[in-house]
Structures are given as structure tokens and as C-alpha cells.
């Protein structure tokens, strides 16, 4: 069986050359790499000794609870009661932006807590909070298992004398494509202690290794099919993202970024690129279509506004200024709204970097 996944240590203090990474090993499969985390449930929180501001209304939506240097994001927040300096809230922790339970948090920060909106408007200040900073094991990703793992010699030696709690694996993860390319998952990876080691039925000198923790940010389970396709063969025709929903278009963009090759020169300034706008029905569709307009099937040219701006600076397939002929332009205006499309066009045309030519 061809090793499908590569593990690389970029983080440990004992890497011989701190300027370089260190191979950890390869494995046929990684249980826990693809997983869907449960949706956080509605909880009750309290702000204690609270000084509320005028904006502390009933429905707040997404808010930030600040106690420098930590920010904790909550969503679907509603004020359900207030009396004697105590404000009761209901809401959900934000899976991706919530302070991890193991992070150190003083019981009473010197300057207290600040509750604010995403635009930095202060809603309230308080001395303490209740119900926010606690472990939530039900929201943790599943523990990782490395299947058919072939460790590098340095790790093989340590596995031979492994004891519980004495060996930690810290690694980023990349997929190995059939043609030898490496597609990095673009997530921090796995940081966990070895919990069990046993010979693997997949072959001699291979192990199945259980870890006592999960991926820092698992890839959505539905994206496994995309990864299998890209690891077998990079898209050879445009539009493999057309039928995907918004979330899976984001995962397609992750693969396009991971598979981008920097060994080809940028096309010269003044080139004409043609964006097929028939399926630009959300902002991720715009990024997918833009990537293929610049770099062909499976191409990448940014997956958020900052990334597009970075790509426009060179080394990502095109030299500015260039001309972008955007066909079926009304599809985007109808689906995204005029303001959103105008903002995207404004980013491209800033400083005359791109001439956008909309078409019907």
C-alpha cells in the first residue's frame, strides 16, 4: 500500500537544526484527520460586577470577551437578565475562535473583562465571568490513530522504549499524491502523546499508533472525497468545484493552495485572463473561478481578500497590470449582492492592478 500521508515535525525544541523541519514518518491512513465536530450547544453565562454600556441589548449575536492577551468569541448571544451588577447571558462558544480550555486564564484579570462587538464597540466591562472558561470534552476532536505508520529512524528508536506519557508527536500533515507531489493540509497538525503502539497488519516494520489527542483542526469529513481525487490526479478540466456547496468550495480552495506550484514563471503584464462567472454564486465561487482564470484547472489565486491581495503582488501566476474578462457577471451581482461584488472588483482594480471587463 502506498503511504498516503507524511508527518513532519516543525515545532519541537530538539530538532537538530531549528531552521529546518524533521521528517516524522509516513502512514497509510490517519483516523481523526477528517472529522466533523459537534455543534456547540446553547449555554448560560454570567458577567459579575458588571458595568453595562448602552449597547448591551437583548440580542447581541457574536461577541468577543477580552482579558488581554486572550480573546474568547461567543455567538448567538442573548441577554436574558440583569440585576445588582450581574448580567445573565445565553449563547454558544465559537468552535473555531474559542479559547482552548488548556490555555491559562487568571481567575480575576487585573483589568477585568471587556465584552465587545466584532466592530470593537464596547458593550460592558466586568470583574469576573461564570460559565465560559471550562473544559468541553464533548467538543474536542476524536483522538488520532496512525495506521500503517512507518517512523523515521530517530522516532523508531524512541518507540522501542516508549512509556505512557513519555513520548509526544508534534507534526504537520501532508498528503502524498500519486505523482509524488505533497499537498499540505494547511492546518497546524497533531500535538499529542503516544497512548498505544502495536504492530500493524498492513506490513512488516509498520505500526498502528494511538495518540491521546485529536487534530488541532480536523478537516470536514465530506472533504475526504476531494482529497482522494486530488491525491490521485490534479484537476485536468476546469469547474470541478461547480457542484460543491460553499463549505466544500472552501475545501477545494485549500487543495488548490496546497497544490500550487511556484516553479512556473508568472504570465507577463498585459495578459488577458478570462473568468467564467456562471457559477460565482457565493464568494468562494469567486475565488475558485478567479484561480482557474489565472492558473487553469485547479488553479489558485487567493481564498480570501488578503490572499488575493498577496497574489496580486506576484509569484502566484500573473503579473500586474492585467485584464480580467468576467463573463456572466450578473450571476455574481444577483447571488452575492451589488455591494459585495463592487468590493471585490474594487480590490482587483485598486492602483490600476487589474482592468475588470464585465460581460453578460
Secondary structure by P-SEA (a helix, b strand, c coil): ccccbbbbbcccccccccccccccccccccccccccccccccbbbbbccccccccccccccbbbbbcccbbbbbcccccccccccbbbbbbbccccccccccccccccccccbbbbccccccccccccccccccccccccccbbbbccccccaaaaaaaaacccccbbbbbbbbbbcccbbbbbcccccccccccbbbbbcccccccbbbbcccccccccccaaaaaaaaaacccccccccccccaaaaaaaaaaaaaaccccccccccbbbbbbbccccccaaaaaaaaaaacccccccccccaaaaaaaaaccccccccbbbbccaaaaaaaaccaaaaaaaaaaaaccccccccccc
